[in-house]
Amino acid sequence: MKKIVRSVRILAFSCLLVLLPLIPESSRSLALAKGPLSESAGPTIRDVSDNLVTYSNGQVPAYQKLEITFQVDTQAANAQFPYDPNPPAGLQPQTGISVDGLFSPDNWHTVYTQPGFYYQDFLDQVKSGQEWFYPTGTFSWKVRFSPDKPGEWQYKLRAQDSSGTSESPVSSFNVRPATGRGPIRVSARDPRYFEHQDGAYFPGLGYNMNFNHVSWINPILDKEKNINIMEQNGIQLVRIWLSEWAIFGSGWNPWQSIDPDLHAQYIPYSGLTFSQSYGNSDVSMEVDASYNPCMFLGFMQPSPAVKRNTNYRVRIRYRISGLAGQGWLAILTVWSPKREAGCGGAVKTATTRVPVRPLRPISPRTRPAGRFCRAV
C-alpha cells in the first residue's frame, strides 16, 4: 500500500533534544526531599561554608565578595521557583523555595537581604584546543554579598517552603577598609554622569561586540586578545549582541530548518510556536510537511561536550496534529560519521520510526528515546 503524508504538523515540545548522561538519581545531590524531612517546621540549612579563607587574615575588604555556600533540605518540587503561596494564574502555589542571606553591621538594627541561588558545578577544561564545559552532579546553594563598610558584620541564612520558615545560626565576619574606589553610582554632582563610591569620575568607555567579535566555539580563549586590547585602552563596558551556546532568540538559535529559503534569510526561520506547548513550557518547535519538514541542531554552535565511555540518552517529546493520509515520522540522530571503538563499533546513528495513522487530529504526547555511547 502506498503511504502518503499530505499534511502533518509535529510540535516538538521544550527541549526538543535533551542530552542527558545516565547518572543514577541518588548521585545527583539535588537536596530535594521526596517526603517529610522532620517534625521541625521549615527546610533544613546545613553544611555552611564561606570564602573568608581566601582573604588576608580572613577579613574581606569592603566592596569585595563574600560567598557563602550551603545545602538546603527542602520539600519544594522546584528549586528554581521562589516560594509563593499566591502565584500568578497558571502557576501551582507553594511549589518553590525562597532562600536569602541576611547581613547586618550593627547587631541587626540595619539588615540587608540578599537572595540566594541554586548552583551547579561544571568542569571547565580545554581539550584539543577547544573549550569544554561539562555539568557535574554537584549542586549547592550560594549567597554572594559585598559589605560596604569596615567593621564586624553578622549574617544568617533563611529558607522558606511549604513546610515553613527556618534560619541558620548567626555567624560573624570582619570587614577591612576598601582597597579600591568602590561601586558605581549616579554622580551626586551631576546626574548625567557616573562616579565611584569615593566620588571619582567613571567614564564608562565601551563598545558593541557583535557576532563577528565573539567566538561561537571558544568564547573565552578566542576573546583573550581582544579583551587585553580593551584593557590597554581603558574600555570598561561591553555589550554582547548575541550570546553563545543557547537559544538566545527566536531568529538566531541553534535549531535551524534544512530549507535554504528559510534558514538563509537575514532573520532565519525559527520554527518556534506559542500556540501549543508541553506541560509548563512556553513554546514548542513546529515541523510541517508542507513547508518545514525537518529541523537540525548545530547552527552557530559547537558539538555538545561529552565524556568517553559514557552512555547518553536522547529524548524527544512530540505531538502530531492536522493529519491526512498515512506515513512515518522518522526521528534521526547522527552522532559521528566515523566508526568508534568501545560502543559496538557501529556508526553512531539512531533512527526511531513512529507510525502516523490517519484520522488522529491530536495524538497523545509521546517520548521516543534512544541511546548512544561516546568512546573516543
N, C-alpha and C positions, 0 to 999 in steps of 0.2 A: 504494500500500500504506500502510495506516495504521501509523504508528510510535509505539510506546508505550514509555516508560521507567517500569517499575514500582518498581524499587528500584536506585538507582545511588549508590554511595558514592565520593566523589572525595577523595583525600588530596593536598592541595597542600603540597608539602614546603618546608621552611625558606626563608624569604623568598619568600612566595607571589608578591609583585610586587617585582621588582627594577628600580629606575630607574637606568640607567647611561648617562652621557654616552659617546658613541662616541669615546673617546680612544685614539690609537694606542698599542699596547703599549710601544713604545720611549720614549714620553714620560712614563710613569708613575713613573719613577725609584724603583723599589722596591728597588734594590740587592740583588736576589736573583739570584745567578748561575744559569745554566741548565746549566753544566758545570764541570769543574775550573777553578779560578782560577789556581793557580800550583803550583810544586813545593814551596813552603813550607807547613808544617802550620798549620792554623788559619785562621779568617777574617781578612780584611784590614781594619784600622781606619784610616780616613783622614779628611781634611778636618775636623780637630778645631778647635772654637772655643768660646768661653765668653762670659759676660755681665759680666766684670770691668770693661769699659769703661763700664758704666752706674753704677759706684760712684766716689766721690771718690778720686782718686789710684790707682784700680784696686785698692782694698782693700775687701773685702767685710766688713761689720760682723758680729760674732758673732751667730748665730741667724738671719741673713738668708740668702737663697737664692743659691747658686752653681749656675748652669745650664750644662751642657756639652752641646754639640750636635755630632754627628759622623755619618759614614756607615760602614756595615759591609758589605763584600762577602762573601757567605756562600753556602754550598751548601744551607742549610736550606730545606726546602719550605714551612715555615710560620713566619713571623717572629713570630707571636703565641704560639707554644708555646715553653716553655723546653726546652733540650736535656736529654734524659733517655734514657740507654741502656736502662733497665729501667722503662718506664712501667706504669701500671695496665693490667689486662686490657682489651682493646678498642682500645687506642691503639698506633699504629705507633711503634716505637722510633726514636730518633735523627733525627726529622724537624724538630725545632725548633732554637732557638739561645738561649743564655744570655749576656746582656751585663750587666756590672757595672762600677761605678766603685769604685776602692779609694782611700781617703783616709787620710793619716797626719800627725799633728802633731809626731812625734818620730823622723823618719827610719826609719819602718817598724817601730819597736818596738811601736807600737799601730796597728792597722789597722781602719778602719770600711769595711764593704762595703755599697754602695747599689745596688740593682738598677736597670738601665736599662729604658727602654720605647720602643716604636716609635711614632712621632709623625707625624701628617698635618696639614698646614696647611689652614685653612679661611678663606674670605673672610667677613668679618663686616661687614655693611653694613645700612643702613636704607633701604628703598625704599617710597615711598608710605605712610610711617608704619608700616611693618611690618618686623620684624627678618628678615634674610635671611642664612642661613648656607649656604655652598656649598663642597663639597670641592674641593681642588686636586689636581694630580698631583705635589705636592711632599711627599716623605717624608724622615724622618731619625730617628736615634736620639738620645735625650736621657737624661741623668742629672742629677738635682737633689739638692743636698746642703746642709745648714745646719751650718757648723762651730760648735762650742760654746765655743771659747776663742780669745783673741788669739794671734798669733804667725805663724810661717812654716809653711805646710802644703804637702804634696805630694799629687799624685793621678796615677793611671794608669788606663787602661781595659782591661778584659779581656773577650774574646769566646770562646765555645766552641760548636762544632757538630760534626757527624760527621767533619769533616776534621782536628779537633784543637783546640788552645787557643792563642790569641795575646794579646799585650799591647802597648799603645801605649807610647811613650817617657814617662818621668816628667816632669810639669810641676809648677811651684811657684806658689803664690799667697800673699798676705799677708792676715791677718785682723786687723782693729782691734777695740777694745773695743765691746761692745754698747751700743746707744742705747736699748734698751727693757728690759723686765723679764724677757725670756726665755720659753721654752716653759712649758707647763702640766705639772704633775706632782702626784701624790698628796702631800698635806701631810705633812711629816716630824713635825709637832707633833700632828696629829690626822688619822688616815687617813679620817675621814668627809668631809673637805673636800679641795679642790684649792688649789694655790698656784702662783705663778710661780717661775721658777728662782731669783730673788733672795729668795724667801720671802714675797712679798706675797700676801695673800689673793685668790683668784679666785672671785667669787661665782657665775659660770656662770648668769646670768639668761637665760631663753629661753622660747619657746612653740612650739606646733604650728601650722604653716601648712598647713591642709588645702586641698582642691581649690578652694574659693571665695576663697582668699587668693593663688593663683598664677594667672598668665595662660597660657593654652594657645597663644596666638598670639604674644605679645611677652613672653617670660619675664623679660627684663632691663628693657626700657623701662617696662613696666607695674608693675614692683616698686620702682622708684626711690623713689617717695613713701613707700611702706611701710618700705623699708629706712632712709630718712632718719629716720622717726619712731622706729624701733627704736634707731638710733644715739643719738638725743637722750635716750632713756630707759634707756640702758645695757644694752640687750639684746645678748647675746654669742653665743647659740646659737639655731639654728632647726632644727626638724625638718620636712622636706618629706614630706608623706604620699604624694603622687603626683608623680612627675617627669613632665616634658612630653616630647612628641615621640618616644615609644618604646613598645615592647611592655613595659610596666612591671609587668605582672601577667597572670594567666590570665583574670581577670574584666574589668578595665578596660584594654582595649588598643584601638588604632586600628581593628582589624578587627572588624566587627560583622555580625550577621545582619540581614536585611531584615524578619524576622518580629517584630512588636512584642512578642509574648508571650515572645520570647527576649531581645531587647536592652533591653526596658523593665523588666526585673527589677532588684531592688536590686543584686544582683551579676549583671551581664549575662552572657549565654551567650558563652563564649569560642570555641568551635569547635576548640580545641586538643586534640590527642590524642597520647598517648605510645606507643600500641600499634604504630604503624608510622611510620617516618621515613625520610628520604632520606640516603643516604651517612653522613656523620659528624654529621648534625643530631640534635638531641634530640627535637624534636616536629614534627608536621605539623598542618595545618588540615583539618578534616573537613567536607565538604559532602555532605549526604544528601538525596535526592529526597523522602523521606518526611516529614522534619521541618525541614530546614535547607537549602533548595535553592540559596541564594545568599548570598554574603558581600560586604560593601563596605568600602572603606578610607576613613577620614577622620573617624571618631568622635573628638571632642576633640582634633583635630589640624589644623594649618594645611595649606594646599596645599604640595606639595614645592617647594623652591627650584629654579628652572630659569633658564637663560640664553637670551637672544634668539638667533635664527638658529642654534640648536644642535640636532642630531639626537640623539634618545634611543632606547634600546631597552627594551622591556618584556618580561620573560621570566617564564614560569610553569613550574614543574616539577610534574607531577601523575601519579597512578596511579589506575586505575579498578578497583574490586572489587565483588563482590556484585551482578553484573549480571543482569537478566532482561528480555527484550524488546529492542527496538531504539530508537534515537533519536539525538539530537545533544547534545553538550556545547557550550554557547556561552560563550566567554570574551570579555567585553565590557570595553573600556577607554574611558572617556569623559574627554576632556581639557578641553573647553570647550564650552558651549552656543552659542557665537557663532563666526562665521567670522573667520579671522585671515589677514592677508596674508602672503605670503612662503613659504607651505607648500602652494601649490596652491589656496589659497582654500577649502579644504574644512573642514567641521566636524571637529574633532579626535576622531573616534570610530573605533576599530578593533575589529573583531569577528573572532574565529577560531572556525570551526565544526569541531569534532572529531568524526568519526563514531564512534558507540558501537554495537558489534555484539554479538549475544547469545552466550552460552556462552563468555565470556572472563573467568574469575574474577579474574585478575590480568593486567592489560596491562603491557607494558614501560613504563618511565618515559619520558615524552616531554616535550619542551621547545618548545611553541609560542612564537613570538616575533613582535612587531610593532614598528613604528617610528612615531614622530610627531615633529614639529618645532614648537618654540615660537618664534613670530616676533615677538610684541609683548609 
